[in-house]
């Protein structure tokens, strides 16, 4: 685990010289609920995040920070991710993206988790396989997902469809499927997205959540509608 993090940090340093010539963007966002694979990371409450992305040809490096709410049972209220990925292939055939992400929690480092992935995409479709050797200290875990994005004519709206499956030792006995349907549109420099999230993950009642985590709605899995507003900086000059 430590070696993997050292490698990820080293990769960032190795390309630092080229970053000066790369496209650099920052994307702040606010959401009514930070959803991750059908499970709320913000106790079904609003969250704020910001991501910074460095793109150099087919290479992408990124970092992302978000507020979280796991209840007083866990220390801290922030998630900080580091990721690196590389894309090859072409639009005429298929594109393949390989990468690795490190989910980090500064005040509860025992929860830090590394997850490599492979994604294959063609036109409107993409499919991914993700793997963790030790998913949040619970054991090996796999995540399989399929996504589709469909522009709705000339309206500027896009429809997004997602289905995912969590399996492996970490989910033994409670493997689950999540899905979502989203509608998004860009208004000037801002993008709004409305997403309906569903899953068959085990549910906790408010009393069970309070007893286990000290706060209601922690790791909420019930169906819900989520609104997200984001913008990408720097804004394009008019």
N, C-alpha and C positions, 0 to 999 in steps of 0.2 A: 504493500500500500504506500509506504513512504517513498520507495523507489519510483513508483508511478508518479507521485506528486513532484518529485525532484525532476523527473523527465519532462513533465508538463511545464514546469517553471523554466527548465533549460531550453525547451523549444521556444518559449516566448522570448528569451534572451537572444537566442540564435537568429531570430528574424527581426529583432528590434531595429537593426540598421535599415532594413527594407521598409519598415512601417512608416518611416518619414515620407516615403513616396507612395504610400497606400491610401486608399479611400478610408477615411475615419469618420464614423457617425456615432451619434449618441441618441438613444431613444428612451425618453422618460414616459411613464404610463401610470394611470390610476385605474383600478378595477374595483368592482363591488364585491369581488371574492376571488382570491388567488386559488384557482383550481389546478390540481396536478393529477392527471390521470384519473379524474372522477372524484378525487379526495381533496377537500378544502385544506389549504395550508394556513389560512387566516381566520379560522373559526367562523366561516361564513360571513366575514366582515370585510370592509374595504381594505385594500393594500396598495402601496405605492412602490414603484420599481424604476430602475434606470439601467439600461444596457449600453455598453460601448463596444463597437465592432471595428475591427481592422481587416480590410480586404486587400489582398495583394494577388491579383490574378486568380488562380484556383485555390489559394490558401486563405483561410479565414481564422482569425483569432478573436475571441470575445470574452467579455466579463459582464456579469449581471448581478445586481443587488436588489433584494426585495425585503419588505417587512413581512413578518410571519407572526402567527399566534398559535403556539402549541400548548398554551396554558401554563400556569405556574409550576407544574410538575417539571417542565423543562426550562433551563436557563436561556435567556437571550430572546431576541425578537427579530433577528436578521438572518437572511440566507445570502451567501455570496458564492457565485459560481464562476469557474474558469473553464473555458472550452477552446479546443483547436480542432479544425477539420479541413479536409482537402477534397475537392470535387474534380472528377475526370469523366470523360465521355462527351457526348454531343447531343444536341436537340434532335438530330436526325435519327439517332439510334436510342440509346438510353444514357442517363447520367447516373454516376455512382458517387456517393458521398460517404467518406469514412472519417470518424472523429472520436473524440473522447471528452467527457465532461467531468468535472470535479465539483460535486455539491458540497459546499462548506458552510459550517455553522460556527462562527467565531467564539461563541460562549458555550458551546457543547460539541467540542471537536470529536468526541467519540461517535457522533452521528455522521461525520464526514464520509462521503460515498463516491467512488469513482465508477463511471459507466461508459464503456466504449459502445459505438454503434456503427451500423452499415445501413445506408439508405439507397434505394434504387428508385428512380423517378422517370416518368415519360409523360410528356404533355400535362394533363390535369391530375395524374395519379402519382402517388409516392407510397412506398412501403418500407418499413424499417424493422430491424431486429436490434435490440439493445440488451446488454448483458452486464451484470455486476457480480463479482466474485464474493462480495459480502455486502448485501443490501441493508444499510442502516443497522449493521451488526446482527442481522437476522439470518444470513446465509446467502447462498447463490440465488439469483433472480434473473428472469428473462422478461422482456416486454416486447410484444409484437404489435405493430400498428399499421393501419392503412388510412391514407388521407386522400381526399379529393377536393379540388378547388375549381369552381365553375363560375366564370364571369356571366352576369345576367344581361346579355345583349349590350346595348350602349348606355345602360342606366348608371353605370359606375358602381353598381353593387356586385358583390361576389358572395357566392354560397359556398360554405365549407362543410365537409362531411368527414367525420373521424370515427374510427373504431379501434380499440386497443384491448390487449389481453395481458394480464399480469400472472406469471407462473413461476415455478421454481421452489426450492426449499424454503425461501423466505416467506412464501405465500402458501405453504403446505396446508391443505384443508380449507383455505379461504381464497383460493384462486378466483379471480373475478374479471369481468369484462366491463369496459367503460366506453361511452360513446358521446358524441356531441354533434350538434347542428348549429352553424353560425351564419350570420349575415353581417357583412362589413361594407363600409363605404368611406372614401376619403373626402373630407370637406375642407378645401383649402390646404392648410398645413397639418391638419389633424385627421386622424382615422378613428372612426367609431365602430365597435363590433358588439353585436348582441348574440350571446351564445346560450343554447340550451344544453345542459349537461345531465347525463344519466349514467348509472352504473348499477351492477348487482353486488357491489361490495357490501360486507356486513355493516349494518347500521347501529349507531349508538343513540339511545334516548338521551335527553338533556340531563337526566339524573345520573345515567351511567357515565356520560362525558364528564360531569362535574366530579363524580367519585374517582374516576380514573386520572383525569388531567387537571382538575381544579377549575374548569370553566366549561360552560355549555357550548355545544356545536364545534368543539375541537375535532378535527378530522371528519367533518361532515361529509356524508356520502349520498344524501338524499338528492332527488332530482331538483334542479334549480336553474334560474335564468341569471346570467352574468353579463354586466355591461362593462366594457373597457374602452377607454379613450387614450390614445397615444399620439406622439408626434416624433418626427425624426429630424435631428439637427446635424449640420446647419440647414436651415431652410433654403430652398432654391430661390435665387434672385428672380424677381418678377420682370 
